[in-house]
């Protein structure tokens, strides 16, 4: 999100340092930390997506068996359930 804000591709109604905690709490979301077990799936992923951050998100979703919140259609090519 910080990168998208810096590039002018995302505008938030409140500063990022308030936006994230407020929305995590309001939506009862929990954070998913990057863990070593998320790294091995990266070695097996096809290069549908070149963005290393997005590829890490895919690996996390596959390892945790959870959907991803994104409108990027490329994620579906990995077999990850997308919500948006």
Legacy VTK file of the C-alpha trace (Angstrom):
# vtk DataFile Version 3.0
C-alpha trace
ASCII
DATASET POLYDATA
POINTS 84 float
0.000 0.000 0.000
2.834 2.376 0.830
4.357 1.861 -2.608
1.001 2.427 -4.341
0.506 5.615 -2.320
3.978 6.843 -3.276
3.296 6.125 -6.965
-0.010 8.024 -6.789
-2.038 4.877 -7.506
-3.763 4.796 -4.119
-5.323 7.521 -2.021
-6.587 6.915 1.484
-9.016 8.919 3.565
-6.666 8.801 6.560
-2.883 8.463 6.933
-1.599 4.933 6.331
-0.362 4.579 9.910
-3.962 5.028 11.100
-5.762 3.454 8.140
-4.291 -0.031 8.529
-4.840 -0.519 12.287
-8.319 1.022 12.083
-9.417 -1.287 9.273
-7.781 -4.375 10.745
-9.747 -3.789 13.930
-13.041 -2.766 12.279
-13.034 -5.817 9.995
-11.625 -8.206 12.599
-8.693 -9.059 10.340
-5.460 -10.425 11.709
-2.011 -9.855 10.251
-0.197 -12.621 8.439
3.528 -12.329 9.028
5.995 -13.578 6.414
7.324 -16.892 7.650
10.082 -19.188 6.369
7.450 -21.761 5.378
6.108 -19.242 2.827
9.409 -19.250 0.921
9.613 -22.790 -0.576
6.437 -22.333 -2.662
8.188 -19.390 -4.349
10.677 -21.794 -5.924
7.829 -23.668 -7.624
5.669 -20.785 -8.836
5.460 -20.162 -12.579
6.275 -16.596 -13.629
2.718 -15.449 -14.396
3.545 -12.414 -12.293
6.987 -10.765 -12.208
6.349 -8.601 -9.152
8.245 -10.230 -6.234
5.835 -8.831 -3.628
2.816 -10.246 -5.446
4.550 -13.594 -5.855
5.192 -13.695 -2.107
1.510 -12.989 -1.474
0.605 -15.899 -3.772
3.012 -18.188 -1.919
1.493 -17.158 1.414
-2.031 -17.793 0.151
-1.108 -21.198 -1.203
0.704 -22.226 1.969
-2.021 -20.906 4.282
-4.859 -22.132 2.005
-6.499 -18.743 2.053
-7.863 -16.336 -0.582
-6.242 -13.093 -1.652
-7.966 -9.730 -1.722
-7.061 -8.303 -5.141
-8.574 -7.237 -8.438
-5.480 -8.425 -10.347
-6.667 -11.250 -12.662
-3.164 -12.766 -12.834
-3.562 -14.216 -9.327
-6.223 -16.597 -10.629
-3.617 -18.180 -12.921
-1.915 -19.505 -9.780
-5.073 -21.229 -8.599
-5.472 -18.784 -5.718
-9.020 -17.816 -4.835
-9.420 -14.054 -5.306
-11.905 -11.797 -3.577
-12.752 -8.476 -5.193
LINES 1 85
84 0 1 2 3 4 5 6 7 8 9 10 11 12 13 14 15 16 17 18 19 20 21 22 23 24 25 26 27 28 29 30 31 32 33 34 35 36 37 38 39 40 41 42 43 44 45 46 47 48 49 50 51 52 53 54 55 56 57 58 59 60 61 62 63 64 65 66 67 68 69 70 71 72 73 74 75 76 77 78 79 80 81 82 83
